């Protein structure tokens, strides 16, 4: 009982501690603190904001297919194949943008497609951010975060000539712990910082770079900032990957989407409550269903379990 009380007190302190103070009290290495802060600022948190230390706990609690502490990047094409094998009677339709979610008598009844067609269903699962989902319901969207992350995929003519750990798992490139605070303040003002913290994952002929923090809605708009963002990434990686710039054959962007501003209460809430909406048969299931975006697939797995319970008539 005493140990349990001490654990709760320790967690309560953690919940109201900024990540920069939490890390500074435990590590002398500036490089190590900068590496860990990349995960702490996920979800748009400032490094000194209460709750940012909890995002470090979130990262260590990642899972893939129920395996705790695992993070994976699925290969292209595997998702659709897995869906078809898992639900042989299902009809998988690609490139069919949804513009609205139908509602009747307090329940979702289906979706409206961009071409005017409709798909009816007893259950609707949304993989897009909550503000966009609520907008499709005709609801007033909640305040959205001004700070997010962007992902850039560089297609390469040859495997990247990069030292470890770039070729094994993920590597973080950051100009010290203080750079995260500068980048966060710049992002809140709608600007890109001069030195952007980067996460790099290399494959045979691709380099996937995640940049955070960046503005969700820049002053100039993302169309104007795309070349600048790509150029700053190439400049930052130049010392680590000689010849990287010459090997680039294509660039694609996944830019920040409007997302509800994460708050401490969401981080502390039970997982299932974060997936539910005001409609009992409309569930969030994507990476943005979590207060801190993740690639673990946990939200999708839990949403599938909740949907199964709902369709079978169970409410527990």
MOQUI-V38200 format. One line per field, one symbol per residue. psi: psi as a letter, one per 30 degrees, with the letter a starting at -180 (. if undefined). Layout:
psi=???
This chain:
psi=eeeeeeeeeeeeeefgkkeeeeeeffkfjeeeeeeffeefgkggkkfgkkfefffeeeefgllkhfjkgkkljklkffeeeeeeefiffljjklhikkflkkkkhglkfalklfgflkkllfkkkkglleeeeeeffglkklklkfkallkkjjkkflkkiklkgegjbkkkjkileffeeeeeeeefgglklejkkkkkjkaegljjkkkkklkejleflfeffeeeeeeeeeeefeffikgeeffkflklkjlkkkkkjkleeefflkeeffflafkfgjkkfafgflejklgfgeeeeeeeeeeeeeffgkg.
